[in-house]
Amino acid sequence: MDSVKEYVRRHRLRHELELADWIAVPSVSATGEGMDQAAPYALELLERSGLDARIVDTGGWPLVVGHAAGPPDSPHVVIYGHYDVQPAGPPEEWHSPPFEASIRDGRMYGRGTGDNKGQHFAQLLALRALRDVDGGLPCSVTVLLDGEEEIGSPNLTATLTAMREELAADLAVWSDGPVHDSYEPTVALGVRGAVAFEITVRGANSALHSGNWGNVAPNPAWELTWLLSTMRAPDGRVTVDGYDAGVTPLTDAELDALRALPIDPAAMLAGAGLDRMDAGHGQDINERLATPTFTINSLTCRDNDEHRTVIPSVAVARCDLRLACGQRSETVIDALRAHVEKHLPHAELRFGAIMEASRTLPDAPYADLVLRGVTEAHGKRALAVPALGGSLPIAALTDGLALPCYGIALANVDERNHAPNENFELERFHQGIVTAASVLTSVGRR
Ligand SMILES: [Zn+2]
C-alpha cells in the first residue's frame, strides 16, 4: 500500500477540490433539487476513474452504473454508494452554505460530505490510485451509485434484479455511515431493516371544551395512548402478535463478534445525558443494537400546541421499527394492521419508509479477505460488526443479487449526516482511499 499512500499524498489538494466540486452539485432526491445535473455529473466521476459508465432508468431517480475489468478470473466486486443527499434543513443553522464546501479545522463541511459523496468518491479515487500505481485493477469492479437512497431506494431491488446477469459478482462493498464509536477499524456485515408508520386517531370535528364535553366526547389522545400501551410492555417486550415472526437467532460466530466490539456502556449513556438504559432486553448494548426495536418518534395532538383545556380532535403517533435479520416488512405490517384492527379499529394506520434487513455471516465468502484489507490499511486488526443499528438498502444486494456484502464506513462519528453542518474529516477521506484500495487488493489476492 506504500505506493497508494504516496499517490494519495501527492494528490491531496486535487482530491479535495474535486470533492468540493461534487458537493457543489445539489442532489436532493426528496425535492428534486439539482437531480437533473447530479446523475450526469456522477457519470463523469465514474469515467474519470476509468469506468465504462452509463445512466440507468429506474422509474424514479436514475442509477449510475460503471464497469472496469480486472485480470481474467479475478473476483468481481460491486461497489455500492448513493449520489443523492438529504435536504439541507434550516439554512440559519449552517455555519457555511450547505452546497458550497468549506474547510475548517481539518474537516470539509457541506451537505453530502460524509453521506455519501465523500465516501463513494474515496472508493472511486481508490480505483484511480490502483490504476496509477499498478497499471490496472486487482479485481473486476462494478460501481452502482443510487439516486434514491435518502428516500428509501424504492426502485433499487427491481432495477438490480433486472440487471442480474450484468451484476453476477462475487461480493459487494459499500462505504456509508460513521466508523464505529470506538474508532476501531471495522467491517459491517449486516444492517437492520426499518418500517416507519403513523397511527392517527380522530374524534370530534374540532377541539371541544373539556368541561362542556368531558366524559361525553371520546378523547383521541387517551385512545391513542391506550392503543400504544397494548403494543409494548413496560419491560420492553413488544406485545404485537407475530411482530417478530421469522427473526433468525444470532449464530455463535455473530455473538462472539458482537461481544468483541469495544464499548463502554457507562460512557455511552453519560455522553447522551442518560442515567439508565431502556427497560428489559436483558442483553448487553451490542446485542440490543442487533435486535428488533419499536420506537415512538413523536406524539402530537392537533389543535392544541399551547395548553388549553380542550379535548383534542386528532391525536397522532409517529413510530418506527428496526427489523432484525429474518424479520420481513410485509409480516410486520400485517401484524401491526391486525393488532390495530383488534384493539382500536377506528385508528388509521399509514406506512412510510420501508427497508428490509440484510445479513452476511462472519464466515461468508471473502469476509476474511475484506477484514484483512481493512486491517492492512490501518495497521490494526479490523473487527466485524454483525449488524449495524441503522438501516441501508443492502438487502437489494444480499437478497436481490445473493452477494455477501461488506460495509466499510469511512466518516467520523460526528459527521452530522442528515443534520446541519454535515462534515467529513479530511484525514479520514484520504485514509479512506487507501482503505478502499487495500480491500480490493486483498480480495484480488484470493
Ligand atoms: Zn443518509
Residues whose N, C-alpha, C, O or C-beta is under 5 A from the ligand:
A	BS01	ZN	D115
